[in-house]
Amino acid sequence: VTVNDPITFATQDYDYIVVGTGCAGMAIASLLSENFRVGVIEAGPVVTDVDIVNVPGMIGRDEVGTYDWNYTTVANNDTGVPSVTWPRGKILGGSSALNYLVWNAGAEIEYDILEQLGNPDWNWDTLSYYRKQAETWTEPSAYDEQGYNVYPSSQYAGHSGPTQVSFGRYVSAIARVWVDAMEYLGINRNNNPLSGTSIGVTSASSNIRPNNQTRHYSAPAYYFPVENRETLTVIPESLVTRVNFQSQGDELIATGVTFMNNGQVYNVTVSKDVIISAGSVNTAQILELSGIGEKDVLDAYGIEQLLDLPVGENLQDHCFLYKAEGIVTLDDTLGNATFSDEQLALWQEADPNNPSIFAMAVPSVAYLNLEQLLGTDAAQQSISQAEQFVASQNNSVYYDVWQAQLQLLRDSSVAQAELLFIEGTSYDYVNHQARVRLLATLQHSWSRGYVHIQSNDPTVYPLIQPNYLASPLDVQALAAGVEYTLAIGKTVHGCLRRSSLMPNAPGNTSQYSDILALDQNLTTTIDDWIHSYIGTEYHPIGTASMLPQGKGGVVDPRLIVYGTKNLRVVDMSILPIHIGAHPMATIVGIAQHAAAFIKEGY
Ligand SMILES: Cc1cc2nc3c(=O)[nH]c(=O)nc-3n(C[C@H](O)[C@H](O)[C@H](O)COP(=O)(O)OP(=O)(O)OC[C@H]3O[C@@H](n4cnc5c(N)ncnc54)[C@H](O)[C@@H]3O)c2cc1C
């Protein structure tokens, strides 16, 4: 039930309060409300009928828009990396309402390593089981299999979960040649990227509802179908500003939260747990505003420290670089209103035999291990450098995490880079050219950043310093990824060849002219170029890490904040080390897992 009156919301009785309705929050709130009374507080609005949310091919259109928190990072003078935008969804559904819909998973070892780091029952078997509980996967038709050139087996997917996952019905010109082109470059085809084997080129599935080709994000998956459930009460457009506690012996008990609605402040109480699912940026902010964090951070803003935990540290992201070309793509819907209107009308018809160009998201992805990315010799050198770095960290609280990352670097089943095409997000309005983006991204960054409050005013945004490229290992890997994208642009495969970097490609008056210069003068400019054009792949993790206490941990394996009895964090911020995959499917699986053990505990 959605309520807009804060007094009505605040005076009801709740067993659980969930803060945030993103990939994790909406799922856990909905699942717990099957047995308990759950109150949910979301900063953004409830939206049902908005094309930029519902139409898969409109990806990217709400970045720096109405449903985005519109965060930016701070520039880093040491590395020379400028401030970049950091989109995060502020809407019922959170970032799942504006993300790029790639639904995939990492390698088995990337999940097993969570258990090795001290978290019993956090491994591939458990997390893939719960991811399957979250999804209803529809296999592509024989015709689409040929179009996408992948032949997935349904045995690795779930078949009765709330989130509809399928292959977009529109197979673009690029998607048709992608697998072929990468195989030509020596990368193996991966027909089953949900199987625990992530390396290789594939056409990824997306959370697109197959019958009408709409985005099936966390609100339609977990909320709209049970909107009338009396035990599930959601208040939108309300900002949680802190968690309230009382002490019991050495432990803190969360009694509820404070939130702001329309400029007024309200308190709401809880009988069991407060669950923070505000995402990697806002979860850290809420914990710090509540007195949980590092003393110097809290002291600076006059906040009494209740618990000393490394909140906001260990921030890791997948960062990316891209180049752009002139080629007919989904970008044409941005530049040609008539074409866009026609295609939108076609999308509304949802005729499976005549798919609209809007019935697509981002299928064309490939994951490379270290050797594929760098070549054998450079890979060995990189491992030696990483070994030296890790040895130098033996006094760090994160030493075990660094060692785990070294293990992942050495393992050929683990992706260090992702290469992917994105259409529909980079129309060149100056030269009136449709483009396509080809991205090189880093999956296991050696750089670590942080998110911290910079005021005790909850409406002041926290400071985000991702520290991209602080490690030379990251510079080397990303530079190799960029070189790979240039090779892809020059393959002989149909439209990939048309999209190769030619001197007459568009961009003289935009930032892309520099990218063209890069292609012509690769060796001299690549390092400078990657420092100037780096961006986020939107996957921040780690700011409330699930690790042992004293070893970087903020939450324990039951996702309870150390030193509290009943404050949990269930979202992307609990992952202590990154996975080589887009994280949404994993985080929804984490929420399913958490809902199961929380229900068991009571
Ligand atoms: C542009 C973009 C593209 C992406 N593409 C992909 C992709 O293709 N595939 C993929 O797997 N992943 C993708 N991601 C990442 C993925 O969406 C996130 O990792 C995932 O949504 C994180 O889930 P979460 O529950 O931790 O946080 P979120 O989904 O961000 O949800 C957090 C929620 O908490 C709310 N909130 C925050 N603070 C407060 C507060 N103080 N009070 C009340 N409510 C609050 C927010 O408004 C939001 O609704 C993308 C992300 C973005 C932004």
The ligand as a Gaussian input file, in Angstrom:
#p B3LYP/6-31G(d) Opt

LIG

0 1
 C       22.831000       4.261000     -15.083000
 C       23.050000       2.910000     -14.448000
 C       23.225000       1.791000     -15.255000
 C       23.421000       0.535000     -14.681000
 N       23.425000      -0.570000     -15.476000
 C       23.378000      -1.807000     -14.908000
 C       23.159000      -2.971000     -15.693000
 O       22.979000      -2.899000     -16.909000
 N       23.140000      -4.173000     -15.055000
 C       23.355000      -4.281000     -13.705000
 O       23.386000      -5.409000     -13.206000
 N       23.542000      -3.194000     -12.944000
 C       23.530000      -1.964000     -13.495000
 N       23.652000      -0.853000     -12.709000
 C       23.920000      -1.027000     -11.274000
 C       22.712000      -1.471000     -10.481000
 O       21.544000      -0.801000     -10.887000
 C       23.015000      -1.199000      -9.005000
 O       24.189000      -1.902000      -8.651000
 C       21.886000      -1.657000      -8.101000
 O       20.704000      -0.968000      -8.420000
 C       22.254000      -1.410000      -6.645000
 O       21.183000      -1.810000      -5.852000
 P       20.980000      -1.221000      -4.403000
 O       19.748000      -1.837000      -3.862000
 O       22.251000      -1.351000      -3.653000
 O       20.778000       0.373000      -4.586000
 P       19.792000       1.210000      -5.502000
 O       19.186000       0.369000      -6.548000
 O       20.572000       2.406000      -5.947000
 O       18.623000       1.668000      -4.516000
 C       18.793000       2.526000      -3.422000
 C       17.449000       3.167000      -3.094000
 O       17.505000       3.820000      -1.835000
 C       16.874000       5.078000      -1.928000
 N       17.453000       5.944000      -0.894000
 C       18.737000       6.346000      -0.808000
 N       18.913000       7.129000       0.270000
 C       17.725000       7.220000       0.895000
 C       17.286000       7.889000       2.055000
 N       18.125000       8.612000       2.826000
 N       15.979000       7.790000       2.415000
 C       15.111000       7.061000       1.658000
 N       15.493000       6.389000       0.521000
 C       16.784000       6.472000       0.158000
 C       17.188000       5.532000      -3.333000
 O       16.343000       6.573000      -3.762000
 C       17.017000       4.231000      -4.100000
 O       15.690000       4.031000      -4.470000
 C       23.485000       0.416000     -13.263000
 C       23.308000       1.538000     -12.451000
 C       23.080000       2.776000     -13.025000
 C       22.883000       3.968000     -12.118000

